[in-house]
Amino acid sequence: MSASSDAPPVVCSAAGIAFRETAVKTLLILAFAGPVATLAACGGDSSTDSSEPVATVTVTPNPASVPVGAMVQLTAALENAAGNPIDGRPITWASGATGVATVDGDGTVTGIAVGTADVTATSEGVSGDAVVTVTASSDAPPIGPGESAILFTGFDKATENHLYSLALLGRSLLDILITDMEGHGAPKAQGFPASGGAQSILRRGTASARAATPITSSVLFTGGYESATGIPATRHAALYDPATDEGVNLEMTEARYYHTISPLPGSRALIVGGFDGNTVRRSAEIFTESTRSFAATGDMAEARGRHAAAPLPDGRVLVTGGLVPVGGGPATIDVRSTELFDPSTGAFAAGPDMTVTRFNHSAIALDDGRVLVLGGNGRNSAEVYDPVANEFTAVGNMEVNHGLGHQAVKLLDGRVLVVGGDGGTIQPTAVVEVFDPDTDQFTRTGDMTSTRMLHFAVLDEATGQVLVGGGQDASGELLASTEIYDPTEGTFTAFLDLSVESSEQAGVFIQR
C-alpha cells in the first residue's frame, strides 16, 4: 500500500486549461522495492500547435539524489521525431520502487528510504526515466529512550533476499538493519535478555538513528528454507543484540523449517522438529545465549513438523500435534499426540492427547499457567492444557477457521488475539477474534483492512498495540502493507508499508 488518494485524479482539458488537483496521502515505506504507484499530471500550462506525436521523453536531472524525507523536482521534456519540443501533452509519473522514493503528479520525488529508484515519465506511450538515489538523512530524529520497535524479517521471493528491518511504532521513522544475508523463508524468532557485543554484520540505512540507550532484549532468528521453489532447509541462525546494535551469523546443529522455537530458563531456547526437504525431524537442540552456541538434546518420540509449542510455568515445554511421517515414506498425517520437554533432563516424555488432531495451529501460554491450543487447518475449535491436571479440555469455538498462516498473540491484559490465516481451501481471511481466559470463549473484534495468511503479528509491549503485516491476500498476491490493532478500540489502522511484498515473516518486540 504505497499511496492512496481521496480526490479524483488530475484531469487536463483539451486546451490544457482546466485542472483538478489530486490529494495524495503517502505512507512511509521500509526499503528497496515495492509496488508501482502512478499519478497523472499535465505536462505544462501552455499548448502547442504541433500535431506531431511524442517521440522522446527526457527526464532531468538524471541521475538525481535526495536525502530521506526530502524532495527533489524532476522535469520531463517532450520532443517530436524532428527533435522539436512539444508542450501541453499529459504526462504520467511513476516510481518503480516506492519503498525507496515516491513521485507525485508534477514530478516531485520524495525520499523514503536509502536505496535507488527508477522514476519514469510517460506521454503518449513513450517513456523516459531518471535514476534517483536516496541517501541517509543527516537530521533524522534519534530513537529515544522508552520507545518501542519491532525487529522482523521479510523474505523477498523474487530476489531471495532476506531483509532484517526495524519499525518504530507510533511515529514515522524506519531503519533498515540488514539486506545482504542469504535468503530464508519461514524463519522462527525468539527474544532474550541483552548481552555484550558481537561481530558487527548489521548496517543501518539511517546512521543517525542509532540509539544512545540499551534495548532490553536481544533477538534470535533460526532456520527456514533457502529457496522459495526447491525449499531445502537451512542451518542458518542470526542473533541481534540491540544494546550494541550488532549481530552475528550462527548455525544450528541441523537444518530445519516449519520447526518451533521456545524460551527456556537461563536465556536459552529449545528448537524442535521441523522439515528438511521431505524428511521430518525428531531431533531437538538448545541455543545458549551466553555462549552463542547450539547443542543437540534428546529426540522426540515422534518426528514432527508444522506443530506448535509453548513454555510451561515450571520451565518445561509442551509440544503439540503437527504432521508426522507414516508408512516409512514422505507421507505424513496430522496427530493428537503431545510431548513434554524437561530442560533439567534434556529429555522428552509423552503428554496427553489433544481433543482433536491439529497442524498449522497455535499454542499460547496463558497468564494462569494453562496453554491455549487453537485452530489449525480446517479447525475453528480450541482447547486448553492444564499442566496441574495434565489434560486437555475443549473451550468455545471460534467463528471461522484459522488455519495455515494465522497468528495468535497474547495481549497485555492476558487475552489472545487470533489474526487471519487460511479460512479453508487456501482462502485467507480478514477475520480477527479474541479469546478471553476468564470465560474460555472467543469473540469477534474488528476485521483487518486486508485478508491475510502467512503474515506476521507482533505485540508492542509498551503500548499494547499489535503490528500486523505482509503475507498474502485472497488473490494470492504477496503484500507489503501493514496495520496496527488497537485493543482498546478493537480496530485496525493502516501503518507503514514493508520494503518488499513478502510472506512467512517472523518478528520480535524490543524496547529501549
C-alpha positions as CSV (number, residue, x, y, z in Angstrom):
1,M,0.0,0.0,0.0
2,S,2.3,2.7,-1.3
3,A,-0.2,5.5,-1.8
4,S,-3.9,6.3,-1.7
5,S,-6.0,9.2,-3.0
6,D,-9.0,10.9,-1.5
7,A,-9.7,13.0,-4.6
8,P,-10.2,12.3,-8.3
9,P,-7.0,12.1,-10.5
10,V,-5.6,15.2,-12.2
11,V,-7.5,15.9,-15.4
12,C,-6.3,18.1,-18.3
13,S,-8.7,19.7,-20.7
14,A,-8.1,19.5,-24.4
15,A,-6.9,23.1,-24.4
16,G,-4.6,22.5,-21.4
17,I,-6.6,25.0,-19.3
18,A,-8.9,23.2,-16.8
19,F,-7.2,21.3,-14.0
20,R,-8.2,19.3,-10.9
21,E,-5.7,18.7,-8.2
22,T,-5.0,15.3,-6.7
23,A,-4.7,15.0,-2.9
24,V,-2.2,12.2,-2.1
25,K,-1.6,10.5,1.2
26,T,1.8,8.8,1.2
27,L,2.8,6.2,3.8
28,L,6.4,5.8,4.8
29,I,7.8,2.6,3.5
30,L,10.7,0.4,4.7
31,A,13.2,0.0,1.8
32,F,14.2,-1.2,-1.6
33,A,11.3,-2.4,-3.6
34,G,7.5,-2.0,-3.7
35,P,4.5,-1.8,-5.9
36,V,4.4,0.9,-8.6
37,A,2.4,4.0,-7.8
38,T,1.2,6.0,-10.7
39,L,-0.3,9.5,-10.7
40,A,-1.4,11.6,-13.7
41,A,-0.4,15.1,-14.3
42,C,-0.3,17.7,-17.1
43,G,2.9,18.4,-18.9
44,G,2.6,22.2,-18.7
45,D,0.2,25.1,-18.8
46,S,0.8,26.1,-22.4
47,S,-0.5,24.5,-25.5
48,T,1.2,23.8,-28.8
49,D,0.0,23.9,-32.4
50,S,2.1,20.9,-33.3
51,S,0.2,17.8,-34.2
52,E,3.3,15.6,-34.3
53,P,3.2,12.7,-31.8
54,V,5.7,12.5,-28.9
55,A,8.9,10.7,-30.0
56,T,11.1,11.1,-27.0
57,V,10.8,11.9,-23.3
58,T,13.9,13.1,-21.4
59,V,13.8,13.3,-17.6
60,T,16.2,15.7,-15.8
61,P,18.1,15.8,-13.6
62,N,19.4,12.2,-14.3
63,P,20.8,10.9,-12.1
64,A,19.2,12.7,-9.1
65,S,19.9,12.5,-5.4
66,V,17.7,13.2,-2.4
67,P,18.0,12.6,1.4
68,V,15.4,10.5,3.2
69,G,12.5,12.8,4.0
70,A,13.5,15.5,1.5
71,M,12.2,16.2,-2.1
72,V,13.7,16.8,-5.5
73,Q,11.9,18.2,-8.6
74,L,12.2,16.2,-11.8
75,T,11.2,17.7,-15.2
76,A,10.1,15.8,-18.3
77,A,10.9,17.3,-21.8
78,L,8.9,16.1,-24.8
79,E,10.2,16.1,-28.4
80,N,8.8,15.0,-31.7
81,A,10.7,12.9,-34.2
82,A,12.4,16.0,-35.6
83,G,13.7,16.9,-32.2
84,N,11.4,19.9,-31.7
85,P,10.0,20.4,-28.2
86,I,6.3,19.7,-27.5
87,D,4.3,21.3,-24.8
88,G,0.9,20.7,-23.3
89,R,0.8,16.9,-23.5
90,P,-0.3,14.9,-20.5
91,I,2.5,13.2,-18.6
92,T,2.2,10.2,-16.2
93,W,4.8,9.8,-13.4
94,A,5.7,6.6,-11.7
95,S,8.2,5.2,-9.2
96,G,9.5,1.7,-9.7
97,A,10.5,1.4,-6.1
98,T,8.0,3.2,-3.9
99,G,9.8,1.8,-0.8
100,V,12.7,4.0,-1.7
101,A,11.1,7.0,-3.3
102,T,7.6,8.2,-4.3
103,V,6.7,10.7,-7.1
104,D,3.6,12.9,-7.3
105,G,1.8,14.2,-10.3
106,D,4.2,17.1,-11.2
107,G,7.4,15.1,-10.9
108,T,8.2,15.9,-7.3
109,V,10.1,13.0,-5.8
110,T,10.2,12.3,-2.0
111,G,13.0,10.2,-0.5
112,I,11.6,7.4,1.7
113,A,14.5,5.1,2.5
114,V,18.1,4.6,1.5
115,G,18.4,3.0,-2.0
116,T,17.8,3.7,-5.6
117,A,14.6,4.0,-7.6
118,D,13.8,4.4,-11.3
119,V,11.3,7.3,-11.8
120,T,9.5,7.2,-15.1
121,A,7.7,9.9,-17.1
122,T,5.3,8.7,-19.8
123,S,3.5,10.6,-22.5
124,E,1.5,9.1,-25.4
125,G,3.1,5.7,-24.7
126,V,6.6,7.0,-24.8
127,S,8.7,6.9,-21.6
128,G,11.9,8.3,-20.2
129,D,13.3,7.8,-16.7
130,A,15.8,9.0,-14.2
131,V,17.7,7.1,-11.5
132,V,17.1,8.6,-8.1
133,T,19.5,7.8,-5.3
134,V,18.1,8.3,-1.8
135,T,20.7,8.9,0.8
136,A,20.7,8.8,4.6
137,S,19.2,11.9,6.2
138,S,21.7,13.9,8.4
139,D,18.9,15.2,10.6
140,A,16.8,12.0,11.2
141,P,15.4,12.1,14.7
142,P,17.1,9.6,17.1
143,I,15.3,6.6,18.6
144,G,14.6,7.8,22.1
145,P,14.5,6.0,25.4
146,G,11.2,4.4,26.2
147,E,10.3,4.0,22.5
148,S,9.4,0.5,21.2
149,A,10.1,-1.2,17.9
150,I,9.5,-4.4,16.1
151,L,12.5,-6.3,14.6
152,F,11.3,-8.6,11.9
153,T,12.3,-10.4,8.8
154,G,10.8,-10.4,5.3
155,F,11.6,-12.8,2.5
156,D,11.6,-11.4,-1.0
157,K,10.9,-14.5,-3.1
158,A,11.7,-12.7,-6.3
159,T,15.3,-11.9,-5.3
160,E,15.7,-14.4,-2.5
161,N,16.9,-11.5,-0.2
162,H,16.4,-11.9,3.5
163,L,15.7,-8.4,5.0
164,Y,16.0,-7.6,8.7
165,S,14.2,-4.4,9.4
166,L,13.4,-2.3,12.4
167,A,10.0,-0.5,12.6
168,L,9.3,2.1,15.2
169,L,5.7,2.2,16.3
170,G,3.9,5.5,16.9
171,R,6.0,7.8,14.7
172,S,7.4,7.9,11.2
173,L,10.9,6.5,11.5
174,L,12.1,3.3,9.9
175,D,15.6,1.9,9.8
176,I,16.9,-0.8,7.6
177,L,19.2,-3.1,9.5
178,I,20.5,-5.7,7.0
179,T,20.0,-6.6,3.4
180,D,22.8,-8.9,2.4
181,M,22.2,-12.1,4.3
182,E,21.4,-15.3,2.4
183,G,17.7,-15.8,1.8
184,H,15.4,-17.8,4.1
185,G,11.7,-18.3,4.2
186,A,9.6,-19.2,7.3
187,P,12.2,-18.5,10.0
188,K,11.4,-18.6,13.7
189,A,12.2,-15.8,16.2
190,Q,12.7,-15.5,20.0
191,G,13.8,-12.7,22.3
192,F,16.4,-12.9,25.0
193,P,18.0,-10.6,27.7
194,A,20.6,-8.3,26.1
195,S,24.3,-9.3,26.3
196,G,27.6,-8.0,25.2
197,G,28.9,-7.1,21.8
198,A,29.3,-9.3,18.8
199,Q,30.8,-9.2,15.3
200,S,29.1,-6.4,13.5
201,I,27.3,-7.6,10.5
202,L,24.2,-5.4,10.6
203,R,24.2,-2.0,9.0
204,R,21.7,0.9,9.3
205,G,20.2,2.7,6.4
206,T,19.9,5.8,8.6
207,A,23.1,6.0,10.7
208,S,21.9,8.9,12.8
209,A,19.0,6.8,14.1
210,R,21.4,4.8,16.4
211,A,20.2,4.8,20.0
212,A,22.2,6.0,22.9
213,T,20.5,3.8,25.5
214,P,20.2,-0.1,25.5
215,I,17.2,-2.1,24.3
216,T,16.1,-4.6,26.8
217,S,16.3,-7.8,24.8
218,S,18.3,-9.5,22.0
219,V,16.7,-11.5,19.2
220,L,17.4,-14.9,17.7
221,F,16.2,-16.0,14.3
222,T,16.5,-19.6,13.3
223,G,16.2,-21.8,10.3
224,G,13.8,-21.5,7.4
225,Y,14.3,-22.6,3.8
226,E,16.9,-21.5,1.3
227,S,14.7,-21.3,-1.8
228,A,11.1,-20.5,-2.5
229,T,10.9,-23.3,-5.0
230,G,13.4,-26.1,-4.1
231,I,12.8,-25.5,-0.3
232,P,15.9,-27.1,1.1
233,A,16.2,-26.3,4.8
234,T,18.9,-24.2,6.2
235,R,21.0,-24.4,9.4
236,H,21.4,-20.6,9.5
237,A,20.6,-18.5,12.5
238,A,21.1,-14.9,13.3
239,L,21.4,-13.2,16.7
240,Y,20.9,-9.5,17.0
241,D,22.0,-7.6,20.2
242,P,20.1,-4.2,20.2
243,A,22.2,-3.0,23.1
244,T,25.2,-2.7,20.8
245,D,23.3,-2.6,17.5
246,E,25.3,-5.6,16.4
247,G,24.7,-9.2,15.4
248,V,26.3,-12.4,14.4
249,N,25.6,-15.3,11.9
250,L,25.3,-18.7,13.6
251,E,24.5,-22.3,12.6
252,M,22.2,-24.8,14.2
253,T,23.2,-28.4,14.5
254,E,20.6,-29.4,11.8
255,A,18.8,-27.7,9.0
256,R,15.1,-27.0,9.7
257,Y,12.0,-25.2,8.6
258,Y,8.4,-25.3,10.0
259,H,10.0,-26.1,13.3
260,T,9.3,-24.4,16.7
261,I,11.5,-22.2,19.0
262,S,10.5,-21.8,22.6
263,P,12.2,-19.9,25.5
264,L,13.9,-21.9,28.3
265,P,15.2,-20.7,31.7
266,G,18.6,-19.1,31.6
267,S,18.4,-17.1,28.3
268,R,18.2,-20.3,26.3
269,A,15.8,-21.6,23.6
270,L,14.6,-25.0,22.6
271,I,14.4,-25.7,18.8
272,V,12.2,-28.7,18.0
273,G,11.5,-30.8,14.9
274,G,10.6,-29.3,11.5
275,F,11.3,-30.4,7.9
276,D,14.4,-30.9,5.9
277,G,13.1,-31.4,2.4
278,N,10.9,-34.5,2.6
279,T,12.4,-35.5,5.9
280,V,10.5,-34.8,9.2
281,R,12.8,-34.2,12.2
282,R,12.6,-36.0,15.6
283,S,15.6,-34.1,16.8
284,A,15.8,-31.0,19.1
285,E,18.6,-28.7,20.1
286,I,19.2,-25.9,22.6
287,F,20.6,-22.5,22.0
288,T,22.5,-20.8,24.8
289,E,22.7,-17.1,24.5
290,S,25.8,-16.6,26.8
291,T,27.9,-18.8,24.5
292,R,26.0,-18.1,21.3
293,S,26.0,-21.8,20.5
294,F,23.6,-24.7,19.7
295,A,23.8,-28.2,21.1
296,A,21.8,-31.3,20.4
297,T,19.4,-32.6,23.1
298,G,17.1,-35.6,23.4
299,D,14.9,-36.6,20.5
300,M,11.1,-36.6,20.5
301,A,9.2,-39.9,20.3
302,E,7.7,-38.8,17.0
303,A,9.1,-36.7,14.2
304,R,7.0,-33.5,13.8
305,G,6.7,-30.6,11.5
306,R,4.1,-27.8,11.4
307,H,3.5,-28.5,15.1
308,A,3.2,-25.9,17.9
309,A,5.0,-25.5,21.2
310,A,4.6,-23.3,24.3
311,P,6.6,-22.9,27.6
312,L,5.0,-24.0,30.9
313,P,5.4,-22.2,34.3
314,D,7.9,-24.9,35.6
315,G,10.3,-24.4,32.6
316,R,9.1,-27.4,30.6
317,V,7.9,-27.0,27.0
318,L,4.7,-28.5,25.7
319,V,4.9,-29.7,22.0
320,T,1.6,-30.4,20.3
321,G,0.3,-32.2,17.2
322,G,1.7,-31.4,13.8
323,L,2.4,-33.7,10.9
324,V,4.3,-37.0,11.5
325,P,5.6,-39.5,9.0
326,V,3.5,-42.5,8.1
327,G,4.4,-45.7,6.1
328,G,8.1,-45.1,6.0
329,G,7.9,-42.6,3.1
330,P,7.4,-38.9,2.7
331,A,3.7,-39.1,3.5
332,T,2.5,-37.5,6.8
333,I,-0.6,-37.4,8.9
334,D,-1.8,-34.9,11.5
335,V,-1.9,-36.2,15.0
336,R,-3.4,-35.6,18.5
337,S,-0.3,-36.6,20.4
338,T,1.8,-34.3,22.5
339,E,5.2,-34.4,24.2
340,L,6.7,-32.6,27.2
341,F,10.4,-31.5,27.2
342,D,12.2,-31.2,30.6
343,P,15.2,-29.0,30.4
344,S,16.6,-30.5,33.7
345,T,17.0,-33.9,32.0
346,G,17.2,-32.9,28.3
347,A,14.5,-35.5,27.5
348,F,11.0,-35.6,26.1
349,A,8.2,-37.6,27.7
350,A,4.7,-38.4,26.3
351,G,2.0,-35.9,27.1
352,P,-1.8,-36.4,27.0
353,D,-3.6,-36.4,23.6
354,M,-5.4,-33.3,22.5
355,T,-9.1,-33.5,21.9
356,V,-8.6,-33.4,18.0
357,T,-5.8,-33.7,15.6
358,R,-4.1,-30.4,14.6
359,F,-1.4,-29.0,12.4
360,N,-0.7,-25.4,11.4
361,H,-2.2,-24.5,14.7
362,S,-1.0,-22.2,17.6
363,A,-0.1,-22.8,21.2
364,I,-0.1,-19.8,23.6
365,A,1.0,-19.8,27.2
366,L,-1.7,-18.1,29.3
367,D,-1.1,-16.0,32.4
368,D,-2.9,-18.5,34.6
369,G,-0.4,-21.3,33.6
370,R,-2.5,-23.0,31.1
371,V,-1.8,-23.3,27.4
372,L,-4.3,-22.3,24.8
373,V,-4.2,-24.5,21.6
374,L,-6.3,-23.2,18.8
375,G,-7.1,-23.6,15.1
376,G,-5.1,-25.4,12.5
377,N,-6.0,-26.5,9.0
378,G,-9.8,-26.9,8.8
379,R,-10.2,-26.1,12.5
380,N,-12.3,-23.4,14.3
381,S,-12.0,-25.3,17.6
382,A,-9.7,-24.6,20.5
383,E,-8.7,-26.3,23.8
384,V,-6.6,-25.6,26.9
385,Y,-3.9,-27.7,28.5
386,D,-3.8,-27.7,32.3
387,P,-0.3,-28.7,33.5
388,V,-1.6,-29.5,37.0
389,A,-4.2,-31.9,35.8
390,N,-2.1,-32.9,32.8
391,E,-5.1,-32.9,30.5
392,F,-6.7,-31.0,27.6
393,T,-10.2,-29.6,27.7
394,A,-12.2,-28.2,24.8
395,V,-13.3,-24.5,25.1
396,G,-15.5,-22.3,23.0
397,N,-15.2,-22.4,19.2
398,M,-14.0,-19.6,17.0
399,E,-16.4,-18.1,14.4
400,V,-14.3,-19.1,11.4
401,N,-11.4,-21.5,10.7
402,H,-7.9,-20.1,11.4
403,G,-5.5,-22.5,9.6
404,L,-2.3,-22.2,7.7
405,G,-0.5,-18.9,8.2
406,H,-2.7,-17.4,11.0
407,Q,-1.1,-15.6,14.0
408,A,-2.0,-15.7,17.7
409,V,-0.7,-13.0,20.0
410,K,-1.2,-12.7,23.8
411,L,-2.3,-9.1,24.7
412,L,-1.2,-7.2,27.7
413,D,-4.4,-8.0,29.6
414,G,-3.9,-11.7,29.1
415,R,-6.4,-12.2,26.3
416,V,-5.3,-13.8,23.0
417,L,-5.7,-12.1,19.6
418,V,-6.2,-14.6,16.7
419,V,-5.4,-12.9,13.3
420,G,-6.4,-14.1,9.8
421,G,-4.9,-17.2,8.2
422,D,-6.4,-19.8,5.9
423,G,-10.1,-19.9,6.4
424,G,-10.4,-23.0,4.2
425,T,-9.1,-24.2,0.8
426,I,-6.2,-21.7,0.9
427,Q,-8.5,-18.7,1.2
428,P,-7.1,-16.1,3.6
429,T,-9.5,-14.4,5.9
430,A,-9.6,-10.9,7.4
431,V,-11.4,-12.1,10.5
432,V,-9.8,-11.4,13.9
433,E,-11.1,-13.0,17.1
434,V,-10.2,-12.6,20.8
435,F,-10.0,-15.3,23.4
436,D,-10.9,-14.4,27.0
437,P,-9.3,-16.8,29.5
438,D,-11.8,-15.8,32.2
439,T,-14.7,-17.1,30.2
440,D,-12.8,-19.6,27.8
441,Q,-14.8,-18.0,24.9
442,F,-13.9,-16.2,21.7
443,T,-15.5,-13.0,20.5
444,R,-15.0,-11.4,17.1
445,T,-13.3,-8.0,17.0
446,G,-12.7,-5.6,14.1
447,D,-11.5,-7.1,10.8
448,M,-8.2,-6.4,9.3
449,T,-8.0,-4.0,6.3
450,S,-6.9,-6.9,4.1
451,T,-7.3,-10.6,4.1
452,R,-4.0,-12.2,5.1
453,M,-2.3,-15.5,5.6
454,L,1.4,-16.3,6.2
455,H,1.8,-12.8,7.7
456,F,3.4,-11.6,10.9
457,A,1.7,-10.2,14.1
458,V,3.8,-8.8,17.0
459,L,2.7,-7.2,20.2
460,D,4.1,-3.8,21.1
461,E,4.5,-4.4,24.8
462,A,4.9,-0.7,25.6
463,T,1.5,0.4,24.1
464,G,-0.4,-2.9,23.9
465,Q,-0.9,-2.5,20.2
466,V,-0.2,-5.2,17.7
467,L,1.6,-4.7,14.4
468,V,0.3,-7.0,11.6
469,G,1.7,-7.1,8.1
470,G,2.8,-8.8,5.0
471,G,1.6,-12.3,4.0
472,Q,-0.6,-12.9,1.0
473,D,-4.2,-12.0,0.2
474,A,-7.2,-13.9,-1.2
475,S,-5.9,-13.4,-4.8
476,G,-2.5,-15.0,-3.9
477,E,-0.7,-11.7,-4.1
478,L,2.1,-11.0,-1.7
479,L,1.5,-8.0,0.5
480,A,3.7,-5.0,1.5
481,S,1.0,-3.4,3.7
482,T,1.0,-3.4,7.5
483,E,-1.6,-2.3,10.0
484,I,-1.9,-1.7,13.8
485,Y,-4.5,-3.2,16.0
486,D,-5.7,-1.1,19.0
487,P,-7.2,-3.4,21.6
488,T,-9.0,-0.5,23.3
489,E,-11.0,0.4,20.2
490,G,-10.9,-3.1,18.7
491,T,-10.0,-1.7,15.3
492,F,-7.2,-1.8,12.7
493,T,-5.5,1.2,11.2
494,A,-3.2,1.2,8.2
495,F,0.5,1.7,9.1
496,L,3.8,1.6,7.1
497,D,4.5,-0.5,4.0
498,L,7.2,-3.1,4.1
499,S,10.3,-2.9,1.9
500,V,9.0,-5.6,-0.4
501,E,5.9,-7.7,-0.8
502,S,6.7,-10.8,1.3
503,S,5.3,-13.6,3.4
504,E,6.3,-16.0,6.1
505,Q,8.0,-13.4,8.2
506,A,9.0,-13.6,11.9
507,G,9.2,-10.7,14.3
508,V,10.0,-9.8,18.0
509,F,9.3,-6.8,20.1
510,I,12.2,-4.8,21.5
511,Q,12.2,-1.7,23.7
512,R,14.7,0.9,24.8
